[in-house]
């Protein structure tokens, strides 16, 4: 089951309907978001931005941030190459270098289904939510939030304090502004499957294009198996998940869905990778 119940505080009425969904395959998912150390270990320049109101942390064990959706796919291909695995993506007519804001005219999966690829790839939105929930149906994997009333504000929540870096516990007054930065991964409590930062810290790019009503229109079995034609000029925004370091509590819920244009680079927006298990 993905989506959130009608009684959940802050739920998106149209974008988060509870939807019975079936994944017919197993998959591995990284315990943490890809770190700056992991990114640079493949000989790629660190794109993370460490200045501004929202910024990436300066430690090598902080999530890497500030890459386009296309760059996340390119890094997945590069890691597959390094591990002797097949690439999962074909990126055509790209402009710019990896870590400098690379964008591509088109992106497609290499086979008929992303789920058939043995290499590294971004998770589908359905895979990500399944992994984040780890068998739970509460608003976070550690339980429901205790807040009520206006959801468009930053407030402290005891449940989030244990599992997430979010607006309340990352805010620092600097230069006359509230500033927020990502923190080293795996420094908050994991979910029951040992996955860290599935709420807060960096937001995470997903494979899927964002549709507000996609739960009603996508297949109920193995949704997101193919990339929607990702031509840059007409591309739909991509889904992002997991909240981020400056996000309000409502945005840290397991069912919360967000989006970003595929060419956007943003500090605090990173990713984690998966592999289909065969």
C-alpha positions, 0 to 999 in steps of 0.5 A: 500500500502506498499513499496516506490515509485520509486522517493523516495530518498534512496529507495531499488529498489528490496526490497521496490516495491510498493505493494498493500496489504490487512490486513483483521483484526484489531489490537492493537499496543503499542504506544511505544517500550517496555521499560526497566521498562516494561521488568523488571516489569515481573521479568526479568533481564534487558539485555540492554547494556550501554557501547560500541559505540552503547548503550542502554540508562540508563533510565528505560523509554528507550527502552529495547535492546540487546535481541535475536529474540527468547527472544522477542517472549518469553517476548511476551508469558510471558506478555500474561501469566501475562494478562491471555491471550493465548500464540502466540508462541511455543519455543522448545529446548531453550538454555539459560535464558530469558535476557541472550541470549536465543536461541531456536532450533525452533519457531512456532505460536500456531495456524494456523495463528498468526492473530488468536492469542489473546495474545501478539506477534510481529507485522508482517512486513505488520502490522508494516508498516501500523501502521508506515505510519498512512495513509501517503505515504511520506518517513516518517509519518511527510513528505518527507526527504529533503536530496538528493545525497549520502544516505550512510552518516549521515546528518541532516534532519529537518523532522527527527529532530521532530520525530526521535532519529537518528545518527545526534541528538544522536551522542556524542563524547566520548573516541575518538569515536562517540557514540550513545545511545537510548533515553526515549520513546515518547520524539519526535512527534508521528504519527497521530495515536499516535505512537511514535518512528516509526522512530529512537530510537530502531530498532524493531524485526518483526515476518517475516523472511527476503527475499529481494523479499518478496513483490513479493512472499508473499500473498497480503492478510494477509502476514506473517500469519505463521512463517517460520520454524525458526530452529536455524541452518538454520534460515533466518534472521528476519526483523527489522524495524524503523531505530535505534539510530545510523542509517542514515536518509535513514534508518528512512524511513517508507518503509526501511527494515533491517534484523538481525540474530535471535540469534543476541543481539544488543544494540539499537535493541528492539521491540514493541508488538501487539494484534489482535483485535476481 
